[in-house]
Amino acid sequence: MDAAFKRHRALVKFSVRVDESICEHGESCTQCCWLWQYGTDGEGYAKVWMDGKFYVGTRLLWYSRHSETWPEGLILHTCDVKRCMNHHHHYSGDKSRNALDALERGKQIQQGETHAMAKLSQAEVDKLRELRKTGMYTIEQLCNLVEMRVKHSQMQRILTYQKWA
């Protein structure tokens, strides 16, 4: 199946599964979100079944409108509405751009002990870093001090400030 036909099929799938009726500006509105009316993935983004597999809706929509090839990186939203399928609200980006957008929009990025999967407190991390600087403790010994709540690789990232606040 050629790329142009596949892109056309993707656009047809989208046109019947997106609700533009909530927009008071008309069909070709670039301001309002057009909400996906069908299945979503675990994070709330549109998912589309096509050619025997699931696609992330925004990626398939980007491909159908902008490209001969699949988009590199991520497709980001200017509106922060996960179910939005208004292609005017999407742009190509990467994880760094996504994180910067979150900061610019005032979204809190969970780090350190506020992260949902944190296993150590900030005080424990500070103490571990102090102990490591003395040169008297190996990473394995520090892992044992916190009863192996973090693995060796994660402890190394914490100690070198690659992870944590």
C-alpha positions, 0 to 999 in steps of 0.5 A, a space after each residue: 500500500 503506498 504512503 499517500 493512500 495510507 495517509 488518506 485512510 488515516 485522515 478518514 479514520 480521524 474525521 469520523 472519530 473527532 468531535 468538532 461540534 463543541 466549537 462555536 467558531 465553525 468547522 475549520 477553527 484553529 482555536 478550539 480542541 477537537 476531542 477524540 471520541 474513542 479509545 485512549 491509552 493508559 495516559 489518556 492519549 488517543 489510540 487508533 487501530 490501523 493495519 493490525 496495530 495500535 498507533 498514538 493518535 497524534 503521531 498518526 495524525 501528524 504523519 497523515 498531514 505533514 510527512 512521508 515518514 513517521 515523525 521523529 521524537 514526540 508530537 506535542 500539544 500547545 493546548 495540553 489537552 491529551 484527547 485534542 486532535 486539532 492538528 493546529 495544536 500539535 507540533 514536533 518536539 522531543 523530551 527536552 522541549 516537552 519538559 521546557 513546555 511543562 515548566 513554562 506552563 507552570 506544570 510541576 515536574 515531580 522530582 526528588 522525594 515528591 516523585 510518586 516513586 521516590 524511595 528516599 527522602 531529601 535528608 537521606 540523599 543529603 546524608 548519602 552524598 556526604 558519606 560518599 564524599 568522605 571516600 570511606 563508603 562504596 556505592 554498595 555499602 551506601 545501598 546497604 545503608 538504605 536497606 537496598 531501597 535503590 539499586 546500584 545504578 540509581 544510587 550512582 545517579 543520585 550521588 552524581 546529581 544526575 537524578 534527584 532534585 
